[in-house]
Amino acid sequence: MEKEHIHKLVQSIFEVHDEEGAQMGCEDCGCQLDYIAELVASGADLHTLLPHVEAHLRCCKDCREEFEALICMIRAQNGGALTNAG
């Protein structure tokens, strides 16, 4: 249920770009990148979920590298390869 709530929240944040056809910037993309990475790491399809984010990640090397690193960390943590030290 929590993933569905996060999914709807993230989609609503980016709906403005879909409606206006606006180009997404790094700040817009980065502010929710951790939530998006969590959804994708759990099996969500980024193209279906948020095509404007996917388009930005294709064009922006910095955001794409951060996104890919987040996904790797989440998958490693979910698989038990990483543990929280604390």
C-alpha positions as a printed Julia matrix, in Angstrom:
86×3 Matrix{Float64}:
  0.0    0.0     0.0
  2.86   2.4     0.79
  4.42   1.9    -2.66
  1.11   2.74   -4.31
  0.87   5.94   -2.24
  4.43   6.94   -3.17
  3.71   6.13   -6.82
  0.66   8.43   -6.86
  2.53  11.19   -5.03
  5.46  11.12   -7.42
  3.16  11.08  -10.44
  1.22  14.09   -9.15
  4.44  16.04   -8.66
  5.39  15.56  -12.29
  1.92  15.99  -13.84
  2.62  19.67  -14.45
  5.33  18.74  -16.93
  3.01  16.37  -18.76
  0.27  18.99  -19.03
  2.52  21.86  -20.05
  4.93  19.84  -22.16
  7.7   21.54  -20.22
 11.3   20.43  -20.3
 12.27  18.89  -16.98
 15.32  20.32  -15.26
 17.82  18.75  -12.89
 16.26  20.39   -9.83
 12.8   19.05  -10.66
 14.14  15.6   -11.34
 16.52  15.44   -8.4
 14.05  16.46   -5.72
 12.23  13.11   -5.93
 14.92  10.91   -7.45
 15.23   8.69   -4.38
 11.51   7.85   -4.43
 11.57   7.2    -8.17
 14.65   4.97   -7.83
 12.89   3.01   -5.1
  9.89   2.4    -7.35
 12.07   1.37  -10.29
 14.24  -0.87   -8.08
 10.99  -2.57   -7.02
 10.06  -3.29  -10.64
  8.16  -0.2   -11.81
  8.66   0.82  -15.44
 10.03   4.37  -15.55
  8.76   5.01  -19.08
  5.21   4.1   -18.08
  5.46   5.76  -14.69
  7.09   9.08  -15.59
  8.13   9.52  -19.23
  9.4   13.08  -18.64
 11.79  11.85  -15.96
 12.99   9.11  -18.28
 13.56  11.68  -21.04
 15.57  13.89  -18.68
 17.68  10.96  -17.5
 18.49  10.05  -21.11
 19.81  13.59  -21.7
 21.46  14.39  -18.37
 24.52  12.34  -17.48
 24.74  13.63  -13.89
 21.12  12.82  -13.0
 21.31   9.47  -14.79
 24.45   8.45  -12.88
 22.87   9.47   -9.56
 19.68   7.58  -10.44
 21.56   4.42  -11.44
 23.67   4.57   -8.26
 20.53   4.92   -6.13
 18.93   1.92   -7.83
 22.08  -0.16   -7.25
 22.19   0.8    -3.58
 18.49   0.07   -3.06
 18.75  -3.31   -4.79
 21.87  -4.19   -2.79
 20.19  -3.18    0.45
 17.01  -5.1    -0.41
 19.11  -8.12   -1.29
 20.96  -7.98    2.01
 24.3   -6.93    0.52
 24.19  -3.64    2.44
 23.18  -3.16    6.03
 22.53   0.01    7.95
 25.35   0.73   10.34
 23.64   2.45   13.14
